[in-house]
Amino acid sequence: WDAAYERELQTFQDIGDTGEIWFGEESMVRIIRWLERHKVPPDSSVLDIGTGNGVLLVELAKSGYMNLTGIDYSPSAIQLSEKVREKEGMSNIKLKVEDFLAPSAELSGFDVCIDKGTFDAISLDPSDAVGKRKLYVASLGRVLKPEGFFLITSCNWTKEELLNEFGEGFEILEELPTPKFCFGGRIGNSVTALVFQRK
């Protein structure tokens, strides 16, 4: 990931391109619409887990959210998101290098946690993916307030699988509509987007 974000950082410095928007623009719109529809207050503390280029945080800030934090374990990703934040004039967005599987003590008390693809990436780790998924769920339980919302977008997991992964300590509130496709007479989704609430 460091190498990927180093390339994106260089590209941003060269031509101002912010790089990959995971799951596309509509995934950000879907998240922001849900927050607005459920009247999540603009001063709610929001954590973007695996923020990458930080573009989601910029869009949240443009929509009026003020208490925004992005973390990534890749220092290059945080450098890139800092440059994007500067370019957009969003100095109120907090960014830090942080491994979500071993979060620091100050990473706690969030009203909303958002994940677009980070749980997917952790799930693909060749060294003890099952253990790392359990660590992720435990970390989420530590950083998210009771009754807090967790919005996850995944391309690796179905709704049923995510319910199984996050069944302990979280309850499903809603499945968000995502684009559908038809293959061999069956209809499916290439992406799953769910909202959980911490018990």
C-alpha positions as CSV (number, residue, x, y, z in Angstrom):
1,W,0.0,0.0,0.0
2,D,2.9,2.4,0.7
3,A,4.2,1.9,-2.8
4,A,0.7,2.5,-4.3
5,Y,0.2,5.7,-2.3
6,E,3.7,6.9,-3.1
7,R,2.8,6.7,-6.8
8,E,-0.5,8.5,-6.1
9,L,1.3,11.2,-4.1
10,Q,3.7,11.7,-6.9
11,T,0.9,11.9,-9.5
12,F,-1.0,14.4,-7.3
13,Q,2.2,16.6,-7.0
14,D,2.7,16.3,-10.8
15,I,-0.8,16.9,-12.1
16,G,-3.1,17.4,-9.1
17,D,-5.0,14.1,-9.6
18,T,-6.2,12.8,-6.2
19,G,-6.1,9.2,-7.3
20,E,-8.4,6.2,-6.8
21,I,-11.8,6.8,-5.3
22,W,-12.7,3.4,-3.9
23,F,-16.1,2.2,-5.2
24,G,-16.5,5.5,-7.1
25,E,-18.2,8.8,-6.4
26,E,-21.6,7.2,-5.8
27,S,-20.3,5.3,-2.8
28,M,-19.5,8.7,-1.1
29,V,-22.9,10.1,-2.1
30,R,-24.6,7.0,-0.6
31,I,-22.8,7.5,2.7
32,I,-23.4,11.3,2.9
33,R,-27.1,10.8,2.0
34,W,-27.6,8.2,4.7
35,L,-26.0,10.6,7.3
36,E,-28.2,13.5,6.2
37,R,-31.4,11.3,6.0
38,H,-30.9,10.1,9.5
39,K,-30.1,13.6,10.7
40,V,-26.7,12.7,12.1
41,P,-25.6,16.1,13.5
42,P,-22.8,18.0,11.7
43,D,-20.7,18.1,14.8
44,S,-20.7,14.3,15.2
45,S,-17.3,12.8,15.4
46,V,-16.6,10.8,12.3
47,L,-13.7,8.4,11.7
48,D,-12.7,7.3,8.2
49,I,-10.9,3.9,8.7
50,G,-8.2,3.6,6.0
51,T,-8.7,7.0,4.6
52,G,-6.3,6.7,1.6
53,N,-6.4,10.0,-0.3
54,G,-8.9,11.5,2.2
55,V,-11.4,12.5,-0.5
56,L,-14.4,11.1,1.4
57,L,-13.5,13.4,4.4
58,V,-13.3,16.4,2.0
59,E,-16.8,15.6,0.7
60,L,-18.1,15.2,4.2
61,A,-16.6,18.6,5.1
62,K,-18.2,20.1,2.1
63,S,-21.5,18.7,3.3
64,G,-21.1,20.5,6.6
65,Y,-19.5,17.8,8.8
66,M,-17.0,19.4,11.1
67,N,-15.4,16.8,13.4
68,L,-13.6,14.6,10.9
69,T,-10.6,12.2,11.4
70,G,-8.9,10.0,8.9
71,I,-6.5,7.3,9.7
72,D,-4.3,5.0,7.6
73,Y,-1.4,2.8,8.4
74,S,0.4,3.9,5.3
75,P,2.4,7.2,5.9
76,S,2.3,7.9,2.1
77,A,-1.6,7.7,2.2
78,I,-1.6,10.3,5.0
79,Q,0.9,12.5,3.2
80,L,-1.4,12.3,0.1
81,S,-4.6,13.1,2.1
82,E,-2.8,16.0,3.7
83,K,-2.0,17.4,0.3
84,V,-5.6,16.9,-0.8
85,R,-6.8,18.6,2.4
86,E,-4.5,21.6,1.7
87,K,-5.6,21.9,-1.9
88,E,-9.3,21.9,-0.8
89,G,-8.6,24.3,2.1
90,M,-10.0,21.9,4.7
91,S,-7.7,22.5,7.6
92,N,-10.2,21.2,10.1
93,I,-9.8,17.6,9.0
94,K,-7.6,15.6,11.3
95,L,-5.3,13.0,9.8
96,K,-2.9,10.5,11.4
97,V,-0.9,7.4,10.7
98,E,-2.6,4.7,12.7
99,D,-2.9,1.0,12.5
100,F,-6.6,0.2,13.1
101,L,-5.8,-3.3,14.3
102,A,-3.8,-1.8,17.2
103,P,-5.4,1.6,17.8
104,S,-3.9,4.2,20.1
105,A,-5.8,5.1,23.3
106,E,-6.8,8.5,21.9
107,L,-8.7,6.9,19.1
108,S,-12.0,6.5,20.8
109,G,-15.5,7.9,21.3
110,F,-16.5,8.3,17.7
111,D,-20.2,8.7,16.8
112,V,-19.7,7.4,13.3
113,C,-17.0,5.0,11.7
114,I,-16.8,4.6,8.0
115,D,-15.0,1.9,6.0
116,K,-14.8,1.7,2.2
117,G,-12.6,-1.3,1.4
118,T,-10.3,-1.4,4.4
119,F,-12.0,-4.5,5.9
120,D,-11.7,-6.0,2.5
121,A,-8.0,-5.4,2.3
122,I,-7.5,-6.8,5.8
123,S,-9.5,-9.8,4.9
124,L,-7.1,-10.5,2.0
125,D,-4.0,-10.5,4.2
126,P,-2.2,-13.8,3.6
127,S,-0.9,-13.9,7.2
128,D,-3.8,-14.8,9.6
129,A,-6.7,-13.0,7.9
130,V,-9.2,-14.6,10.3
131,G,-7.3,-13.3,13.3
132,K,-6.9,-9.9,11.7
133,R,-10.7,-9.7,11.0
134,K,-11.4,-10.5,14.7
135,L,-8.9,-7.7,15.7
136,Y,-10.7,-5.3,13.4
137,V,-14.1,-6.0,15.0
138,A,-12.6,-5.7,18.5
139,S,-10.9,-2.3,17.5
140,L,-14.2,-1.1,16.1
141,G,-15.9,-1.9,19.4
142,R,-13.3,0.2,21.2
143,V,-13.3,3.3,19.0
144,L,-17.1,3.5,18.3
145,K,-19.4,4.8,21.0
146,P,-22.3,2.7,22.2
147,E,-25.2,3.4,19.8
148,G,-22.6,4.7,17.3
149,F,-23.0,4.0,13.6
150,F,-20.7,1.9,11.4
151,L,-21.1,2.3,7.6
152,I,-19.2,-0.3,5.6
153,T,-18.8,-0.7,1.9
154,S,-17.4,-4.0,0.7
155,C,-16.7,-5.8,-2.6
156,N,-15.5,-9.0,-1.0
157,W,-18.4,-9.8,1.4
158,T,-22.1,-10.4,1.1
159,K,-24.6,-9.0,3.5
160,E,-25.0,-12.4,5.2
161,E,-21.2,-12.7,5.6
162,L,-20.8,-9.2,7.0
163,L,-23.7,-9.9,9.5
164,N,-21.7,-13.0,10.6
165,E,-18.5,-11.0,10.9
166,F,-20.0,-8.1,12.9
167,G,-22.8,-10.1,14.7
168,E,-21.2,-9.7,18.1
169,G,-21.6,-6.3,19.5
170,F,-23.3,-4.7,16.5
171,E,-26.8,-4.9,15.0
172,I,-27.7,-4.2,11.4
173,L,-29.8,-1.1,10.8
174,E,-30.0,-1.0,7.0
175,E,-28.7,-2.3,3.7
176,L,-28.0,0.6,1.4
177,P,-28.9,0.2,-2.3
178,T,-25.9,-0.5,-4.6
179,P,-25.8,-1.0,-8.3
180,K,-27.1,-4.4,-9.5
181,F,-26.0,-6.6,-12.3
182,C,-27.5,-9.7,-14.0
183,F,-25.4,-12.7,-14.9
184,G,-26.6,-16.1,-16.0
185,G,-30.2,-15.1,-15.2
186,R,-29.3,-14.2,-11.6
187,I,-29.3,-10.7,-10.1
188,G,-26.5,-9.7,-7.8
189,N,-24.6,-6.7,-6.4
190,S,-20.9,-6.2,-7.0
191,V,-20.8,-4.1,-3.8
192,T,-22.4,-4.5,-0.4
193,A,-23.1,-1.4,1.7
194,L,-24.5,-1.8,5.3
195,V,-25.1,0.3,8.3
196,F,-24.6,-1.2,11.7
197,Q,-25.2,0.3,15.2
198,R,-23.0,-0.6,18.1
199,K,-25.0,-2.3,20.9
